[in-house]
Amino acid sequence: MTARRSPNEATHRTVRIRRFYTDDWGAYKRHLDPLKHEVGKQNTQKIANKHLNLQRRIKRLARRTICFS
C-alpha cells in the first residue's frame, strides 16, 4: 500500500514562506524558527483582510459569470 500525497503538497513545496505571523500560542514558539516568527495581531489582521477581500471578489465574479444566458 502506498501513501497518498496531499493535493496541496506540491503547492507547499513551491511556496517559499519567509515570515510567520501568529498569535502567542506556545506550539508556535516551539516549532517555528524565532528569526522567521513574529507574534502580534497587526500583520495577521492584514493578511486575514486580504483573504476576505479576495474571497468576496471571487464569489462576486462567480455570481456574475453564472447569470448569463
ZAMARGU-4260 file (C-alpha; in steps of 0.2 Angstrom, whole numbers, plus 5000, padded with zeros to 4 digits):
<rodrens>
0) 5000/5000/5000 | 5007/5017/4995 | 5004/5033/5005 | 4994/5046/4996 | 5000/5063/4994
5) 4990/5078/4999 | 4984/5088/4983 | 4992/5103/4991 | 5009/5095/4995 | 5016/5102/4978
10) 5010/5119/4982 | 5018/5119/4999 | 5035/5114/4992 | 5034/5128/4979 | 5029/5142/4990
15) 5043/5150/5000 | 5037/5156/5017 | 5048/5170/5023 | 5039/5175/5039 | 5026/5168/5051
20) 5014/5180/5059 | 5004/5171/5073 | 4996/5173/5090 | 5006/5169/5106 | 5002/5151/5106
25) 5016/5140/5114 | 5016/5127/5100 | 5022/5141/5088 | 5036/5146/5099 | 5042/5128/5100
30) 5041/5123/5082 | 5045/5139/5072 | 5061/5147/5069 | 5062/5163/5080 | 5070/5173/5066
35) 5055/5170/5055 | 5041/5170/5068 | 5033/5186/5073 | 5019/5187/5087 | 5006/5200/5085
40) 4989/5204/5078 | 4993/5219/5066 | 5000/5208/5052 | 4988/5193/5055 | 4973/5206/5053
45) 4981/5212/5037 | 4983/5195/5030 | 4965/5190/5035 | 4958/5206/5027 | 4967/5202/5011
50) 4960/5184/5011 | 4942/5190/5015 | 4943/5203/5001 | 4949/5190/4988 | 4936/5178/4994
55) 4922/5191/4992 | 4928/5196/4974 | 4929/5178/4968 | 4912/5174/4974 | 4905/5190/4966
60) 4914/5185/4950 | 4907/5168/4950 | 4889/5175/4953 | 4891/5187/4938 | 4898/5173/4926
65) 4884/5161/4931 | 4870/5174/4927 | 4872/5175/4908 | 4860/5167/4895
</rodrens>
